[in-house]
Amino acid sequence: MTQKPYGVDPPSLRRTLGVMDGVAIAASSTAATTSIGIGLGVTAGAVGLHLPAIMLLAFLPVLGIAGAYSRLNRVEPNAGNGYVWVGRSLTPWLGFLVGWVNIVATVAFLAYTTAVTGSATLQLAGEAGLHEVAGHALDSGSTAQTTAVGIVVLVAVTLTAVTGVRTAARLQSGLLVFEYVVLLGFCAYGIVTGPHPFSLSWFDPFEIPSASALAQGLLLSVFCYWGFEAAFTVNEEVRDPRDASRAGIITLVTMLGLFLLGSVAFQRVLSGPELAGHGAEGLAFFGDRLAAQPLAALPLVALMFSAVASLQAGVIPTARGMFAMSRDRTLGPVWSKVSARYGTPAAGTLLIGALAAAVASLALVIPRLADMIMATVNAVGIVVALSYALTALAAAARFRGLLREDWRQGIRAVVLPSLSAAALLGLAGYLGWSFYTSADHFEVSADNGWFLLLTPALMIVSGFLAAAWAKWVRKSAYFRTGHGTDADAPRLLATPN
């Protein structure tokens, strides 16, 4: 590997990707099959049989966020995206925070997905008749077992990601085709044959039982959509930066269709208690209700493929976000080492995989997989909402002049992102307050509000501490200008301190 030292031209990435490669990476990062197989059950625990309504409601602010990403990407394509855009348009402190929380949230997500991958693998082993190894019973709900199996898979996909995003995109394209064929087939069959009658009330958000349930359901749904922006983290590796915008929007609209299809299918086949009560095994239970073995195992195979692709897709954008931050000297130089052989941030990719494995191992303090999933999703949902909101506000600040020049463009570029940001910040604040008031003591438990609030709070506080280190110890020029190092303007780091 080669590394140019600080103060000279920073490294850049190879432009090899097309729009469909970006779609494959973003779709894998969003992981529709995993979100449907696990996320729908978790969300149903909050909103009941109103999954289609909550998925539609959550799509609206996320669509506004996607528009902000797309417009900002057209004027300043950068692997750091939100970190660069917020730093330039609002303040470097908030820009760094966006980059930081995306890193720690993705590492937490990778740890959770590691366990999900292990769980799907063990469930599949059970369906194949393998129930114990060396005298030890296999348990797909055991955090220890699922984590151990998942870490093995994480190591494999991290090594694949090192070889380049084109290789990863080809692998993910194959996995996605299988996933979507299975998902569309089973969901369509479930809609046609499910025993529970279809009801328009499923699409009525006013029937959601409470404001807190609505807030939690919306943030959980935003978490399901999270990942479409992975297309923008490889915008320095696409042949045309506009392809990254196209890939992000295509992915988001596709996810809406899949989530609505999955929501209706699950509610046609499963009752409310069945939907909310099966957690990580929801998709396998759905398959068993619709078909006999071996066909019933196909959704489980799709879930495993989705989790594997999601692991790899999580490693790729995080390593590139840290690559962009390292170019600006807000993170250490190891993150911007570019492999001479593969043209990728190989060292950073390996380190991200190692960090995710370490966090997955620490998650063993939560004894059951379902508890770990709930704790992680709630924590990540809050910080993702914060990151999205700040990026939307950056777009509103950057393009506010359009309100005077062209009111139609101004509405799309300023008003809609601002409304989306306000909605997400309000939801995150309300949910955080509900966590705080729901408990009177602290314990490491997925149903303890103080624990659920502590996790995102630590993510945010650690971001400001890391920013202070970057500003006063690393003396990064980013904190004077707010500008990131653009691949097409590589002299920024040569600015004297």
C-alpha positions in Angstrom: 0.0 0.0 0.0 1.1 3.6 -0.6 0.4 6.7 1.5 1.2 10.2 0.6 2.0 12.2 3.7 0.0 15.2 4.8 0.8 18.4 3.0 1.1 17.0 -0.5 -1.5 15.8 -3.1 -3.9 13.5 -1.3 -4.8 10.1 -2.9 -7.8 9.7 -5.1 -9.9 6.7 -6.0 -10.3 5.1 -9.4 -13.4 5.9 -11.4 -14.8 2.6 -12.6 -18.5 2.4 -11.6 -21.7 2.9 -13.5 -25.1 3.8 -12.2 -26.2 0.2 -11.8 -23.1 -0.5 -9.7 -24.2 2.3 -7.4 -27.7 0.9 -7.2 -26.3 -2.5 -6.3 -24.2 -1.0 -3.5 -27.0 1.3 -2.2 -29.6 -1.4 -2.4 -27.4 -3.9 -0.5 -26.7 -1.3 2.1 -30.4 -0.6 2.6 -30.9 -4.4 2.7 -34.6 -4.6 1.9 -34.8 -8.3 2.7 -33.3 -7.8 6.1 -35.5 -4.8 6.8 -38.6 -6.7 5.8 -37.6 -9.9 7.6 -36.6 -8.3 10.8 -37.5 -4.5 10.7 -41.2 -5.1 10.0 -41.6 -7.2 13.1 -39.8 -4.7 15.3 -41.8 -1.8 13.8 -45.1 -3.7 14.2 -44.3 -4.0 17.9 -44.7 -0.2 18.0 -47.5 0.6 15.5 -49.4 -2.7 15.3 -51.1 -3.5 11.9 -50.3 -0.1 10.4 -47.0 -1.0 8.7 -48.0 0.4 5.2 -49.0 3.7 6.8 -45.8 4.1 8.7 -43.6 3.2 5.7 -45.4 5.7 3.5 -45.1 8.4 6.2 -41.4 7.8 6.7 -40.8 7.9 3.0 -41.8 11.6 2.8 -39.0 13.1 4.9 -36.5 10.6 3.5 -37.5 11.7 0.0 -36.8 15.3 0.9 -33.4 14.2 2.3 -32.6 12.3 -0.9 -33.4 15.4 -2.9 -31.0 17.3 -0.8 -28.3 14.7 -1.3 -28.8 14.7 -5.0 -28.7 18.5 -5.4 -25.6 18.8 -3.2 -23.9 16.0 -5.1 -24.4 17.7 -8.4 -22.4 20.8 -7.2 -19.8 19.1 -5.0 -19.3 15.3 -5.4 -17.2 14.0 -2.6 -16.8 10.7 -0.8 -17.3 12.5 2.5 -20.7 13.9 1.2 -22.6 15.0 4.4 -19.4 15.6 6.3 -18.2 18.0 3.5 -21.5 19.6 2.7 -22.5 20.4 6.3 -19.1 21.6 7.1 -19.1 24.0 4.2 -22.7 25.2 4.5 -23.3 25.3 8.2 -20.2 24.8 10.5 -17.2 22.5 10.5 -18.2 21.2 13.9 -21.5 20.0 12.7 -19.9 18.7 9.5 -17.5 16.6 11.5 -20.3 15.4 13.7 -22.2 14.2 10.6 -19.2 12.2 9.4 -18.5 10.9 12.9 -22.0 9.7 13.7 -22.3 8.0 10.3 -19.1 6.1 11.1 -20.1 5.0 14.6 -23.7 4.3 13.6 -22.5 2.1 10.7 -20.1 0.2 13.0 -23.0 -0.4 15.4 -25.1 -1.5 12.4 -22.4 -3.8 11.2 -22.2 -5.4 14.7 -26.0 -5.9 14.7 -25.9 -7.3 11.1 -23.1 -9.6 12.0 -25.4 -11.2 14.6 -28.3 -11.3 12.1 -26.1 -13.0 9.6 -25.1 -15.6 12.1 -28.7 -16.1 13.2 -29.9 -16.7 9.6 -27.0 -19.1 9.0 -27.9 -21.1 12.2 -31.6 -21.1 11.3 -30.7 -22.4 7.9 -28.6 -25.1 9.5 -31.5 -26.1 11.7 -33.8 -26.3 8.6 -31.2 -28.6 7.1 -31.2 -30.9 10.1 -28.0 -29.7 11.8 -29.0 -29.0 15.4 -25.7 -29.4 17.3 -22.0 -29.3 16.7 -19.4 -31.1 18.9 -22.1 -31.7 21.5 -23.3 -28.1 21.7 -26.9 -27.3 20.7 -27.2 -24.6 18.0 -29.4 -21.7 19.0 -30.3 -19.0 16.4 -31.4 -16.8 19.2 -28.1 -16.9 21.1 -26.1 -13.7 20.8 -22.9 -15.6 21.5 -23.4 -18.2 18.8 -24.8 -15.8 16.2 -22.0 -13.4 16.8 -19.3 -16.0 16.4 -20.7 -17.3 13.1 -21.4 -13.7 11.8 -17.8 -12.6 12.5 -16.5 -15.3 10.3 -18.8 -14.0 7.5 -17.8 -10.4 8.3 -14.1 -11.3 7.8 -14.8 -12.9 4.4 -16.8 -9.9 3.0 -14.3 -7.4 4.3 -11.6 -9.1 2.4 -13.7 -9.0 -0.7 -14.4 -5.3 -0.2 -10.6 -4.7 -0.1 -10.3 -5.8 -3.7 -12.5 -2.9 -4.9 -16.1 -1.8 -5.2 -16.5 -3.2 -8.7 -15.9 -6.7 -7.4 -18.2 -6.0 -4.5 -20.9 -4.6 -6.7 -20.8 -7.7 -9.0 -21.2 -10.0 -6.0 -24.0 -7.9 -4.5 -25.8 -7.7 -7.9 -26.0 -11.5 -7.9 -27.2 -11.7 -4.3 -29.8 -9.0 -4.9 -31.3 -10.8 -7.9 -31.8 -14.0 -5.9 -33.1 -12.0 -2.9 -35.6 -10.0 -4.9 -36.9 -13.0 -6.9 -37.6 -14.9 -3.6 -39.0 -11.8 -1.8 -41.3 -10.8 -4.7 -42.5 -14.4 -5.2 -43.3 -15.1 -1.6 -44.8 -11.7 -0.9 -47.1 -11.8 -4.0 -48.2 -15.3 -3.0 -48.8 -14.2 0.5 -51.0 -11.3 -0.7 -53.1 -13.6 -2.8 -53.5 -16.5 -0.3 -53.1 -14.9 3.1 -55.9 -15.8 5.6 -56.3 -12.3 7.1 -58.5 -9.9 5.2 -57.0 -6.8 3.6 -58.0 -3.5 5.3 -57.6 0.1 4.3 -57.0 0.9 7.9 -53.5 -0.5 7.5 -52.8 2.7 5.5 -54.4 5.1 8.1 -51.8 6.7 10.3 -54.4 8.2 12.5 -55.2 4.8 13.9 -51.7 4.3 15.3 -52.3 3.9 19.0 -50.3 6.9 20.4 -47.9 9.8 19.6 -45.0 7.9 21.1 -45.8 4.8 19.0 -46.0 7.0 15.9 -42.6 8.6 16.7 -40.9 5.3 17.4 -42.4 3.7 14.3 -41.3 6.6 12.1 -37.7 6.4 13.3 -37.6 2.6 13.0 -38.9 3.1 9.4 -36.3 5.7 8.7 -33.8 3.2 9.8 -35.2 0.7 7.3 -34.6 3.3 4.5 -31.1 4.1 5.8 -28.4 3.1 3.3 -29.7 4.7 0.1 -27.0 7.4 0.5 -24.3 4.7 0.1 -24.5 5.5 -3.6 -23.1 9.0 -2.8 -20.1 7.7 -0.9 -18.7 6.1 -4.1 -19.3 9.2 -6.2 -15.6 9.7 -6.7 -15.5 6.2 -8.2 -18.3 6.5 -10.7 -17.6 7.6 -14.2 -20.2 10.4 -14.0 -21.0 11.9 -10.5 -24.6 12.3 -11.7 -24.8 8.5 -11.7 -24.5 8.5 -7.9 -27.6 10.8 -7.7 -29.5 8.5 -10.0 -28.5 5.4 -8.1 -29.6 6.9 -4.8 -33.0 8.0 -6.0 -33.7 4.7 -7.9 -32.7 2.8 -4.7 -35.0 4.8 -2.5 -38.1 4.5 -4.7 -37.4 0.7 -5.1 -37.2 0.3 -1.3 -40.6 2.0 -0.9 -42.2 -0.4 -3.3 -40.6 -3.4 -1.6 -41.5 -2.2 1.9 -45.1 -1.6 1.0 -45.3 -5.0 -0.7 -43.7 -6.7 2.3 -45.9 -4.9 4.8 -49.2 -5.9 3.1 -48.0 -9.5 2.5 -46.9 -9.9 6.1 -50.2 -8.5 7.5 -52.2 -10.8 5.1 -50.4 -13.9 6.3 -49.5 -13.1 10.0 -51.6 -11.8 12.9 -50.4 -8.8 14.9 -48.9 -10.9 17.8 -47.3 -13.3 15.3 -45.8 -10.4 13.4 -44.4 -8.6 16.4 -43.4 -11.7 18.3 -40.9 -13.5 16.0 -38.1 -10.8 15.8 -35.1 -12.1 13.9 -37.0 -15.2 12.8 -39.9 -13.3 11.3 -39.1 -14.1 7.6 -38.5 -17.8 8.3 -41.8 -17.9 10.1 -43.5 -16.2 7.2 -42.0 -18.7 4.8 -43.1 -21.7 6.9 -46.7 -20.4 6.8 -46.7 -20.2 3.0 -44.8 -23.3 1.9 -43.4 -26.7 2.9 -39.8 -27.5 3.0 -37.5 -27.1 1.1 -39.3 -24.2 -0.5 -40.0 -22.6 2.9 -36.3 -22.3 3.4 -35.9 -19.9 0.4 -36.8 -16.7 2.3 -34.3 -17.7 5.0 -31.6 -18.1 2.3 -32.6 -14.7 0.9 -32.3 -13.2 4.4 -28.8 -14.6 4.8 -27.8 -13.3 1.4 -29.2 -9.9 2.3 -27.3 -9.8 5.6 -24.1 -10.8 3.9 -24.5 -8.1 1.2 -25.4 -5.6 3.8 -22.2 -6.3 5.8 -20.1 -5.7 2.7 -22.1 -2.7 1.7 -21.7 -1.2 5.2 -18.0 -1.6 5.2 -17.5 0.1 1.8 -19.2 3.5 2.4 -17.8 3.8 5.9 -14.2 3.2 4.7 -14.7 5.9 2.0 -16.2 8.4 4.4 -13.2 7.9 6.7 -10.9 8.2 3.6 -12.4 11.6 2.9 -12.0 12.7 6.5 -8.4 11.5 6.6 -7.6 13.5 3.5 -8.6 16.6 5.5 -6.5 15.6 8.5 -9.6 15.3 10.7 -8.7 11.6 11.1 -5.4 9.9 11.1 -3.4 9.1 7.9 -4.0 5.4 8.1 -7.6 5.9 6.8 -6.4 7.4 3.5 -3.9 4.8 2.6 -4.7 3.6 -0.9 -3.7 0.2 -2.1 -1.4 0.4 -5.0 -2.8 -2.9 -6.3 -6.6 -2.3 -5.9 -6.9 1.5 -5.8 -9.1 1.3 -2.7 -8.7 2.5 0.9 -7.7 -1.1 1.9 -6.2 -0.4 5.3 -9.3 1.6 6.3 -11.6 -1.2 5.0 -9.8 -3.8 7.1 -9.9 -1.6 10.2 -13.6 -1.0 9.8 -14.2 -4.7 9.7 -12.1 -5.2 12.8 -13.9 -2.5 14.7 -17.3 -4.0 13.8 -16.1 -7.4 14.9 -14.9 -5.9 18.2 -18.2 -4.1 18.8 -20.2 -7.3 17.9 -18.2 -9.1 20.5 -18.9 -6.4 23.1 -22.6 -6.8 22.4 -22.5 -10.2 24.2 -23.5 -8.3 27.4 -27.0 -8.4 25.9 -27.9 -12.0 26.2 -30.6 -12.4 23.5 -30.4 -11.4 19.9 -33.8 -9.8 19.9 -32.8 -7.4 22.7 -29.6 -6.5 20.8 -31.5 -5.8 17.6 -34.0 -3.5 19.4 -31.3 -1.6 21.3 -29.2 -1.1 18.2 -32.0 0.0 15.9 -33.3 2.6 18.4 -29.8 4.0 18.9 -28.9 4.2 15.2 -32.3 5.5 14.3 -31.8 8.7 16.4 -28.3 9.5 15.1 -29.3 8.7 11.5 -32.2 11.1 11.8 -29.7 13.8 13.1 -27.3 13.2 10.3 -30.0 13.3 7.6 -31.5 16.5 9.2 -28.2 18.3 9.2 -27.5 17.4 5.6 -30.9 18.7 4.6 -30.3 21.9 6.4 -26.9 22.2 4.6 -28.8 22.0 1.3 -31.3 24.6 2.4 -28.5 27.0 3.4 -26.4 26.3 0.2 -29.3 27.0 -2.2 -31.4 29.6 -0.2 -30.7 32.1 -3.1 -33.0 30.1 -5.3 -36.0 31.3 -3.3 -35.5 34.8 -4.9 -34.5 33.5 -8.3 -37.0 30.7 -9.0 -39.7 29.9 -6.4 -40.3 26.4 -7.8 -36.7 25.5 -7.6 -36.6 27.2 -4.1 -39.4 25.0 -2.8 -37.6 21.8 -4.0 -34.1 22.9 -2.9 -34.9 24.8 0.3 -38.4 24.4 1.7 -38.8 20.6 1.3 -35.3 19.8 2.8 -36.1 22.2 5.7 -39.4 20.5 6.4 -37.8 17.1 6.3 -35.1 18.2 8.7 -37.6 19.7 11.1 -39.7 16.5 11.0 -36.7 14.2 11.7 -35.2 16.4 14.5 -38.7 16.6 16.1 -39.1 12.8 16.0 -35.6 12.2 17.4 -36.1 14.7 20.2 -39.5 13.4 21.1 -38.3 9.8 21.1 -35.2 10.7 23.2 -37.5 12.5 25.7 -39.8 9.4 25.9 -36.8 7.2 26.6 -35.7 9.5 29.4 -39.2 9.6 31.1 -39.8 5.9 30.6 -37.4 4.7 33.3 -36.1 5.8 36.8 -32.9 3.8 36.8 -30.2 2.6 34.4 -29.6 -1.0 33.4 -28.2 -2.7 30.3 -31.5 -3.8 28.8 -33.2 -3.2 25.5 -36.4 -2.1 27.3 -34.6 0.4 29.6 -35.1 4.0 28.4 -32.0 5.4 29.9 -29.8 2.7 28.3 -31.5 3.4 24.9 -30.9 7.1 25.3 -27.3 6.7 26.5 -26.1 4.9 23.4 -26.9 7.7 20.8 -25.9 10.4 23.4 -22.4 8.7 23.7 -22.2 8.6 19.9 -22.8 12.4 19.7 -20.6 13.4 22.6 -17.7 11.3 21.3 -18.1 13.2 18.0 -17.5 16.6 19.6 -14.5 15.2 21.5 -13.0 13.8 18.3 -13.7 17.1 16.6 -11.8 19.0 19.3 -8.8 16.6 18.9 -8.9 17.1 15.1 -9.0 20.9 15.4 -6.5 21.6 18.1 -4.2 18.6 18.0 -4.2 17.6 14.3 -4.7 21.2 13.4 -6.9 20.3 10.4 -7.5 23.1 7.9 -11.1 21.8 7.6 -12.0 23.6 10.8 -11.0 26.9 9.3 -12.6 26.5 5.9 -15.3 23.8 6.3 -14.2 22.7 2.8 -13.4 19.1 2.2 -10.6 17.8 0.0 -12.2 17.3 -3.4 -10.8 14.7 -5.7 -10.8 17.3 -8.5 -9.1 20.0 -6.4 -6.4 18.0 -4.5 -4.3 21.0 -3.3 -6.5 21.8 -0.3 -4.3 19.9 2.2 -1.3 21.9 1.0 -2.7 24.9 2.8 -0.2 25.8 5.6 -1.4 25.5 9.2 
